[in-house]
């Protein structure tokens, strides 16, 4: 017959002083390497229990420790752009290697208007401030609205602030912005969410364009990207209430 499995003798109870020493060893081993904590307890604290009993004590102490509640970060409300060209986000996307037949590296520079989500793209074989400057000139020429402010991350193709201490000279990209009277804003370090609109556009481009792209040279890639560019601003977006960037842009043309 099945009988009670309750132990006839009570388990050994350790003093609070011993438990504190075990906690100290477990904490030193990051609460993961129980075997090492067991060895340290035997050699340095004189622990005489079995490894199985030590593991049960460690599991109980870890459960009592509980999980620390993470404090929720409170973000400041983001001020949305009120008109086209008020702020344009620019970023760089690396062309996936499976799309390239010649084995070279290519980069897509992308600009997205915060108000209308109107996007402009160009492909380059060089990840440099010269490419960023050339892209900026093309962007200004193709944009159907005047650009008041440009926002980028802290990449070396845009700025040298992070690599040169107290840099006094500007990059080609920064100098062109200054000459044209366009404000320049750099996002905080390690905060790609501040450039979220252009990052989201890169995700869409990966799904709709690069998933089926096969390019054999820079000219071939630019040619295919130009076809996609002509169509993309007519695609509807949920953030625009199922309207396309070109449709939203028409609402502002009469006051621009």
GUMI-908704 format. One record per residue: x, y, z of N, C-alpha, C, O in turn. Coordinates in steps of 0.05 Angstrom, whole numbers, plus 32768, in hexadecimal, padded with zeros to 4 digits. Example, Ala and Ser with C-alpha at 12.3 -4.5 7.8 and 13.67 -1.06 7.14 Angstrom:
GUMI-908704
81087F8E809C80F67FA6809C81087FBE809C811D7FBE80A981017FD3808E81117FEB808F81028001809D810C801780A1
***
This chain:
GUMI-908704
80117FE880008000800080008012801980008027801A800B8007802E7FF3801680477FF380158053800F80008054801B802C805B8018802E806780328039808380308043808C801B803880928045804280AD8046805F80AE8041806E809E804C806880C18031808480C4802B809180DA803C80A780E38037808380E28050808D80F7806180A580EC807180A380D6807C80BB80FA807180D380F0807F80CD80EC809D80BF80FC80AA80D980D680A880D480D080C480E380E380D680DA80E880ED80FA80ED80CD8109810080DD8108811B80CE810B811C80B68105813180DC8104814C80CF811E815380C28134814B80CB811D816280AC8135816B809E8146817C80B0813C818A80C28160817B80AA8172818C80BB816D81A980B6816B81B3809F816A81B780CC816581D480CA817F81E380CF818D81DE80E3818581F480BC819E820480BE8198821F80CB8182822A80C781AB822880DA81A7824280E781A7825980D281B0825580BB819D826F80DB819C828680C981B8829080C181BC829A80AB81CC828B80D381E7829380CD81F2828280B68200828C80A581EC826880B681F5825680A181E7825D808781F4825D807181CD8263808881BE826B807081C98284806381CA8287804B81D18297807581DD82B0806A81F782AA805C81FD82B78048820782988067822082908059821B8284803E82298289802A82068273803D81FF8266802481F5827B801081FC82797FF881E5828E801981DC82A4800881F482B37FFC81F482BA7FE4820882B7800D822082C68004822F82B77FEE823782C37FDA8231829C7FF2823F828C7FDD822F828B7FC4823A828D7FAE821582887FC6820482877FAE820482A27F9F820482A27F86820482B77FAE820582D17FA1821F82D67F92822082E17F7D823582CC7F9E824F82CE7F92825082BE7F78825E82C67F65824182A87F77824082987F5F8228829E7F4D8220828F7F3C821C82B67F51820682C17F4181ED82AF7F4381DC82B07F3181EA829F7F5881D3828F7F5C81CF827A7F4681BA826E7F4481E382757F3681E182617F2081F4824A7F2481EC82337F1F820D824F7F2C822082397F30821E822E7F4C822E82357F5D820A821D7F51820582137F6B821B82007F74822282007F8C822781F17F62823C81DF7F69825581EE7F74826181E57F87825C82047F67827382147F71826C82207F8C827D82217F9E825382297F90824B82347FAA824D821E7FBF825482247FD6824682067FB8824781F07FCB826481EA7FD3826981E57FEA827681EB7FC0829281E67FC6829D81FB7FD882AC81F57FEA829782157FD282A1822B7FE3829682297FFF82A4822F8012827D822080018271821E801C827E8208802C8282820B8045828681F2801F829481DD802E82B081E5803682B981E1804C82BF81F2802282DB81F8802782DF8210803A82F28210804A82CD8224803982D2823D804882BE8241805F82C5824E807282A68235805D829382398072828E82208083827F82218097829A820A807C829781F2808C827C81E58089827381D7809B826F81E88072825581DC806E825981BD806C826B81B4805E824781AD8079824A8191807A82328182806D82328169806E821F81908062820881838056820F8177803B8225817B803081FC816880308200815C801681FA8170800081EE81858004820381697FE781FE817B7FD081E1817D7FCA81D781927FC281D281667FCC81B581677FC781A781797FDA819581887FD281AE81787FF481A2818A800781A981A78002819981B9800681C281AC7FF981CB81C77FF381BB81D27FDB81B481E97FDB81B681C17FC781A681CA7FB1818A81D27FB9817F81E67FAF817E81C27FCB816381C97FD4816381E47FE4815181F47FE1817781E77FF4817A82018003817D82187FEF8171822D7FF3818E82147FDB819282297FC7817982307FB8817382477FB38169821B7FB1815082207FA3813C82307FB4812E82427FAA813B82297FCE812982377FE0813182547FE4812182667FE4814B82587FE8815582737FEC815182857FD3814B829C7FD5815582787FBC815182877FA38133828F7FA0812D82A47F968121827D7FA7810582837FA680FD82997FB980EC82AA7FB3810982987FD1810382AD7FE5810D82C87FDC810282DD7FE2812482C77FCD813082E07FC3811D82EF7FB1811B83077FB2810E82DF7FA080FB82EB7F8E810882FB7F78812082FF7F7780F783057F67810083157F5180FC83327F5780E7833A7F60811083427F51810E835F7F5480FC836B7F3F80FF83657F2780EA837B7F4880D883897F3580E7839F7F2680F483B07F3280E5839E7F0C80F283B27EFC80E283CC7EFC80C983CB7EF880F083E17F0180E283FB7F0180DC84037EE480ED84027ED380C3840A7EDF80BB84127EC580C6842D7EBE80C484407ECE80D2842F7EA680DD84497E9D80C6845A7E9280B684507E8380C684727E9B80B284857E9180BE84967E7B80D184A67E8080B484937E6380BE84A37E4C80AF84BC7E49809684BE7E4E80BD84D17E4080B084EA7E3B809F84E77E2280A684DA7E0F808884F47E21807784F27E09808584FE7DF1809085147DF2808484EF7DDB809384F87DC38082850C7DB4806A85087DAF808F85227DAD808185387D9E808285317D80809785327D74806B852B7D75806985237D59806C853B7D47806685527D4E807685367D2F807A854B7D1B805E85547D12804C85447D0D805B856E7D0F8041857A7D08803E857E7CEA802785827CE18054857E7CDB805285837CBF806985757CB0807D856F7CBD806785707C97807C85627C88809685727C888096858A7C8480AC85637C8D80C685707C8D80CE857B7CA880E585847CAB80BC857C7CBB80C485867CD680DB85767CE280ED85817CEE80DA855B7CDF80F0854B7CE780F185327CD580DD85247CD28109852C7CCB810D85157CB9812285037CC78138850C7CCD811C84EA7CCA812E84D77CD6813E84C97CC0813384C07CAC815884C67CC5816A84BA7CB1817A84A37CBF818384A77CD5817C848D7CB2818B84767CBD819684657CA6818F846A7C8F81A784527CAD81B484417C9981AD84247C9E81AD841B7CB581A684167C8881A083F97C8A81B583EA7C7981BB83F17C6381C083D47C8581D283C37C7681C383B17C6481B183A37C6D81CA83B07C4B81BC839F7C3881C383827C3F81DB837C7C4181B083707C4381B683547C4A81C883477C3681C6834B7C1E81DA83377C4081EE832A7C2F81E283167C1B81EC83127C0681CB830A7C2381BE82F77C1181B283047BF881AA82F77BE581B0831F7BF881A5832D7BE181BB83357BCD81B4833C7BB681D483337BD581EA833C7BC581F883257BB781FF83117BC481FB83277B9D820883117B8E822683157B8A823583027B878230832E7B8B824C83337B86825D83327B9F827683357B9D8251832E7BB78260832C7BCF826883467BDC827583457BF18261835C7BD1826883767BDD8253837E7BF2823E83727BF4825A83927C028248839D7C16823B83B67C0C824883C77C00822183B87C11821283CF7C08820183D97C1F81FA83CB7C3281FA83F37C1E81EB84007C3481D584117C2881D7841E7C1481BE84107C3681A784207C2E81A484377C42819F84337C5A81A6844F7C3881A084677C488182846D7C458178846E7C2F817584717C5C815884757C5B8150848E7C6B815B84937C80813D849D7C60813284B57C6E811484B27C6F810784AB7C5C810984B87C8780EC84B67C8B80E284CF7C9880EC84D77CAD80CE84DC7C8C80C284F37C9880AF84EB7CAE809F84D97CAB80B284F87CC680A384EF7CDD808584F57CDA807484E67CE5807E85097CCC806285117CCA805284FF7CB6803D84F57CBD805D84FC7C9E804E84ED7C89805984D17C84804C84C27C75806F84CA7C90807D84B07C8C808784AD7C6F808C84977C65808984C47C61809484C47C4680B184BB7C4880C084C57C5980BA84A87C3780D5849C7C3980E484A07C2080D984A07C0980FE84A37C23811184A47C0C812984937C12813384937C29813284847BFE814884717C02815C84737BEB8156847C7BD58175846C7BF2818A846A7BDD819F84567BE781A384527BFF81AB84487BD481BE84337BDB81DA843B7BD481DF84497BC081ED84337BE68209843B7BE2821B84227BE88213840F7BF5823484247BDD8247840E7BE3825B84177BF8826F840A7BFC8256842F7C048269843A7C17825A84447C2F824684537C2C8263843D7C47825684457C608266845C7C6C827684587C7E826284747C628274848B7C69826484A47C69824D84A57C61827184B97C74826484D37C74826084DF7C58824F84EF7C54827184D67C46826E84DF7C2A825384D47C1F824584E37C11824D84BB7C24823484AF7C1B821C84BD7C29820884C27C1C821F84C27C43820A84D07C51820584EC7C4681EE84F57C44821A84FA7C3F821785147C33820A85137C1881F985247C12821285007C08820684FD7BED81E884F67BF081D785007BE081E184E57C0381C584DE7C0881B584F67C11819E84FA7C0881C185077C2281B3851E7C2B81AC85317C148196853C7C1381BF85357C0281BB85477BEB81A4853C7BDA8193854B7BD081A485217BD5818F85157BC5817485177BD3815F851B7BC6817485147BEE815B85157BFD814F85317BFB813785337BF6815F85467BFD815585617BFB814985667BE0813585757BDD8156855B7BCB814D855F7BB0813385507BAA8122855A7B9B812F85397BB6811785287BB18100852E7BC380E985287BBD810585397BDB80EF853D7BEE80DB85517BE480E385667BDA80C1854B7BE680AC855D7BDC80A685737BF0809285817BED80B785767C0480B2858B7C1980CD85947C2380E185867C2180CF85AC7C2D80E885B67C3980EE85A87C5380DC85A37C63810785A27C58810F85937C70811985A77C85812B85B77C7F810D85A67C9D811585B97CB2812A85AC7CC5813C85BA7CCD812785927CCB813985857CDE813E85687CD5812C855B7CCB8157855F7CDA815F85447CD4816885377CEE817685437CFE815F851E7CF28166850F7D0A817484F57D02816A84E67CF1818B84EF7D0F819A84D67D0981A484CB7D2481A184D77D3981B084B37D2281BE84A87D3981DA84B37D3A81E084C77D2C81EC84A77D4A820784B17D4D821B84A37D3D823384A17D44821384977D26822584897D14823B849B7D09823684B37D058252848F7D038268849F7CF8826384AA7CDC827184BC7CD3824F849E7CCE824884A87CB4823A84C37CB5823784D17CA2823084CA7CCD822184E37CD1823184F77CE18232850F7CDA823D84EE7CF7824B85017D09826484F47D15826684DB7D16827785047D1D828F84FA7D2A829085017D4782A585017D54827985077D538278850F7D6F828284FA7D82828F85017D96827D84E17D7C828584CB7D8F82A184C27D8B82AC84B57D9D82AE84C87D7582C984BE7D7082DE84D47D7382F684CD7D7482D684EC7D7382E985037D7682E185137D8F82CB851D7D9082F385157DA282EE85247DBA82ED85427DB48300854D7DAA82D6854D7DBB82D2856A7DB682D885727D9982E885847D9482CC85637D8782D185687D6B82C785847D6282B1858B7D6882D985927D5582D285AD7D4C82CA85AD7D2E82BB85BE7D2582D485997D1F82CD85987D0382B585867CFE82B085737D0D82A5858D7CEA828D857F7CE48292856B7CCE82A5856E7CBE828285567CCD828385437CB7827685507C9E826985657CA0827985437C87826C854E7C6F824E854F7C72824185627C698243853B7C7F8226853A7C84821D85527C95820A85607C8F822B85577CAB8224856C7CBD822885887CB08219859A7CB4823E858A7CA0824485A47C93822E85AA7C7F822785C27C7C822585977C708210859C7C5C81F685A47C6A81E885B67C6081EF85987C8081D785A07C9081DA85BD7C9981C785CD7C9781F285C47CA381F785DF7CAC81F585F37C9681E986097C99820085ED7C7F820085FF7C6881E386047C5D81DD86197C5481D285EF7C5F81B785F17C5681A385FB7C6B818C85FE7C6581AD86017C83819C860B7C98818885F77CA3817385FE7CAC819085DD7CA2817F85C87CAD818885C07CC881A085BB7CCC817685BF7CDC817D85B77CF78186859A7CF7817C85897CE8819985947D0981A385787D0B819F856F7D2881A8857C7D3B819285587D2B818E854D7D46819885307D478191851F7D3681A9852A7D5B81B3850F7D5F81A485027D7781A0850F7D8B819B84E97D73818D84DC7D8981A184D37D9E81B984D37D99819684CC7DB581A784C37DCB81B484A97DC481AA849A7DB381CB84A37DD081DA848B7DCA81CA84737DD381BD84737DE981CA845D7DC381BC84447DC9819E84477DCD8193843A7DDE819284597DBE8175845C7DBF8169845C7DA3816084707D99816A84447D95816084437D7A814284497D788138844F7D62813484467D8E8117844B7D8E811184697D8780FB846F7D7D8124847A7D8C812084977D858120849B7D67811684AF7D5D812B84887D58812B84887D3B811784727D31811C84657D1D8102846E7D4180F184577D3C80E384577D2180DD84417D1780DD846E7D1680CE846E7CFD80DF84647CE580D584557CD480F8846C7CE4810984627CCF811184457CD4811584367CC18114843D7CEE811A84217CF48102840F7CEC810783F97CE280EA84187CF080D284097CE780D184077CC980C983F37CBE80D9841C7CBB80DA841B7C9E80EE84077C9480E983FA7C80810584057CA2811983F17C9A810D83D57C9D811383C37C8D80FE83D07CB180F183B67CB580DE83B07C9F80DD83997C9580CF83C47C9680BC83C07C8080CB83BB7C6680C383AA7C5680E183CA7C6280F183C67C4980FD83AA7C4880FE839E7C328105839F7C5F810F83847C6080FA83707C578100835D7C4980E183747C6080CC83627C5A80C383647C3D80BE83507C3080C0837C7C3280B483817C1880C883837C0180C1837E7BEA80E183897C0780F5838D7BF2810C837A7BF38112836C7BE0811983797C0A813283697C0C812D834B7C0E813F833B7C0A811483437C15810E83267C16811083197BFB811483007BF9810C83287BE5810D831D7BCA8122832A7BB8812283267BA08133833B7BC4814783497BB4815F83387BAC816883287BBC8168833B7B948181832E7B8B818F83427B79818783477B6281A4834F7B8381B283647B7581CE835A7B6E81DB834A7B7C81D983657B5781F2835C7B4C820783727B4C821F836E7B4681FE838B7B51821183A17B52820283B87B6081EA83B77B66821183CE7B66820583E57B7281F083F27B6081DB83FA7B6981F683F37B4681E383FF7B3381CA83EE7B3181B483F97B3081CD83D47B3281B583C27B3181A583C67B4A818C83C67B4981B283C87B6181A383CC7B7A819583E67B7B817E83E87B8481A283FB7B71819484157B71817D84167B5E816884237B63817F84077B48816984067B35815183F87B41813A84027B3D815583E27B4E813F83D47B5B813383E47B72811B83E47B77814583F17B82813B84017B98812B84197B8F811884217B9C813284247B778123843B7B6C810684337B6680F484427B698103841A7B5B80E884107B5580D8840D7B6F80C084157B7080E484027B8380D683FF7B9D80D184197BAA80BC841D7BB680E3842C7BA780E084477BB280C784557BA680B884627BB480C384517B8C80AC845E7B7F809284547B89807D84627B888091843B7B928078842F7B9B807384327BB9805C84347BC2808984337BC9808684317BE6807684477BF3806784427C068078845F7BE8806A84767BF4804C84757BEE803D84877BF7804384627BDD8027845E7BD8801B84477BE8800384417BE6802C843A7BF8802284247C098015842F7C22802084417C2F7FFE84247C2A7FF0842E7C417FFE84257C5A800C84117C5A7FFB84347C708007842E7C8A7FF284307CA07FE084417C9F7FF4841F7CB47FE1841F7CCA7FE484397CDB7FD184437CE57FFD84427CDD8002845B7CED7FF684737CE07FF284887CED7FEF84717CC67FE284877CB87FC584827CB47FB8848E7CA37FBA84707CC47F9D84687CC27F96845E7CA67F8384667C9A7FA7844B7C9E7FA4843D7C847FA484507C6C7F95844D7C597FB584647C6E7FBA84767C587FD884747C507FE8846B7C607FDE847D7C387FFA847C7C2F800884967C357FFA84AB7C38802284977C36803184B07C3B802B84C57C26802884DD7C2D802884BD7C0D802184D17BF8800684DD7BFC800184F57BF77FF384CD7C057FD884D77C0B7FD784EA7C227FCA84FF7C217FE784E47C377FE984F77C4D7FF785107C457FF085267C4F800B850E7C34801A85257C2C800985397C1D800D85517C1F7FF5852F7C0E7FE385417BFF7FD385547C127FCB856A7C0A7FCE854B7C2B7FBF855B7C3D7FCE85747C467FC285887C4F7FE985747C427FF9858A7C4B8003859B7C34800E85B17C39800185927C1C800D85A07C05800085BC7C01800D85CE7BF87FE785BF7C097FD985D87C047FE285EE7C187FDD86067C137FF085E67C2E7FFA85FA7C41801885FD7C408024860C7C4F802585EE7C2E804285EF7C2D804C86027C17806486057C13
***
